[in-house]
Amino acid sequence: MTVLKHDAAVTINDATASINDATAYVPISDADRYTFDRDGFLLVPGALRPDVWMRAAAAADRVYTEELLADRLRPDRSLHLIGMIDRDPVFLDLLDHPATFRYVWNLLGWNIHTHHNHLDIHPGNQPPERASWNWHQDGYRQNSDVDAEPRPMLAVKVGFVLSDMSATGRGATKVIKGSHRWNTLAGRPARPNLPFDEPPGAEEIVARAGDAFIFDRRLWHSRSVNTSTLTRKIVFIGYTHRWIRPLDEVDYQRDASWFGALSPVRQQLLGAGLNNANFWGVRPDGWIDQSIPLRAELAGRDLLDGHLPYLR
């Protein structure tokens, strides 16, 4: 298995200090778009300022402790917590973070929401006798119900790295460049715990705390085993079209006091909509709804693009 080096990244700017709120609405470069289309992912070094990733890591630790006390950890004391955006304000800040949100709307368009989020924490473990097969594409039934070659992207996911994964053996995400165009992956054993050879082209995304990466949900990927003494901490935020139902069993609007204080774009991303037609990007009469918050934001910044169907 090869290792995706930190200095191989495509990024808007290596100087984290240059990231500000306006960065969220900067078009991505042709080079970024080409690389994402070719490889299925992009690495963004220094996406989070040190104070932000430390806040996020502290929030992750607090949530982990709460889940531990509630006896909701997995047998190996790891945590895979779905639908946790409202567990701390810093997670809400990641929803439209300037360093990464620009990629999301540039690749998916304006009629989007977040449908699947999770906090993953994996304490270091001794090497297992044999790692289990965990290579997969995101999307569940989308990979069975849609008959196309290749299937459409439909969603992207952003991973915010909150612990040091700048060396192998720390549970980093493994990917295969270009595999987002494959509907199948050869080598899967009959049962996950049977022996298997690592798929050709597998790369481990080594990254520093505060880095982020964006990937096409079709990209074949797998979590590697954390054999170090460090704890793997990462937040994943998934985005898809608003006409696709959420995956997480959570209603982020249940506490109106905090939800009402969010920006209109954040409310849209967390599921707000005026009616069923609104989720399809139109008014009940069938015309495009110009008031949808992210569309209005992009229109006000002259960022709609008639050459890209999802940005028209």
Secondary structure, DSSP 8 states (H G I E B T S, - for coil): -EEE-GGG---S-S-GGG--GGGGG----HHHHHHHHHHSEEEETT-S-HHHHHHHHHHHHHHHHHHHHTT-S-TTS-EEEES-GGG-HHHHHHHT-HHHHHHHHHHH-SSEEEEEEEEEEE------SS-----B-S-TTHHHH---SS----EEEEEEE-S-BSSTTB--EEEETTGGG-S--TT--SSTTS-----TTEEEE-B-TT-EEEEETTS-EEE--B-SSS-EEEEEEEEEETTS---SS--TTS-HHHHTTS-HHHHHHTT--SSHHHHTTB-TTSSB-TTSHHHHHHHHTT---TTSGGG-
